């Protein structure tokens, strides 16, 4: 544990549908607000306990809790407040969250250690897409990207938390992901190239690190590399955060500006990893390398999430 004293780390976790309990249906076949099967108080409390347990395990492993945690698939402030009321969290942790226009009601958020991180500003970045029908057009919405400008010691860091549109239904959402990533790349390039600022983009990209969108994202218009994605090497080495049928996927990633490689920056990049602790894995021996999910389809399993959390470790550099 002693060699971790001079380290800090950040985490991202897709927590798989952290919804408050559904009210009892009037009729048995009524659709539920959550879209989940019999999502009651008991299952909700078990889910909160499980997610909190993940960070207890992380605290045991890393010797502390993260500086901040990006989370996705949460339904509003209430589940976050209920989560922070549990161990290992304390009054030292705060929340940045905005309600998005996502059709399922799921959002992203940032949980942060108020003793180490100062939130200078924050805002949601919303995206609307026009869908053309034969007789009319309508707007299609998706999850916001959360932008936070934070301060750690003497360093300002621009943090983007995202959960991009999914690959379901033969990847009908690819144009949305393309558009959002192109827009974010423009914003990030301006911060890094024009303003010499530090940037972290973390979340569920719904693409693997070697796909064209994410490969191109690392470069500016002159093809100078301005960002690094340590999860590319992890993916090539066979580390996955989630699975689809037989395929291992590493949709959960953190992309960093190259400032974090400089020794005069308060946080120097050390390593990234998938936090696939044995207690977070499936009890089924056939799938023992996979996350222990809350649901498999409509069948309740009572696990943690269908994703493993990820984290990036930094070494604290001497103050200059």
Secondary structure, 3 states (H helix, E strand, C coil): CHHHCCEEEEEEEEEEEECCCCCCCCCCCCCCCCCCCCCCHHHHHHHHHHHHHHHHHHHHHHCCCCCEEEEEEECHHHHHHHHHCCCCCCCCEEEEECCCCCCCCCEEEEEEECCCEEEEEEEEECCEEEEECCCCEEEEECCCEEEEEEEECCEEEEEEEEECCCCHHHHCCHHHHHHHHHHHHHHHHHHHHHCCCEEEEEEECCCCCCCHHHHHHCECCCCCECEECCHHHHHHCCCCCEEECCEEECCEEEEEEHHHHCCCCCEEEEEEEEECCHHHECCCHHHCCCECCCEECCEECCCCCCCCEEEEEEEECCCC
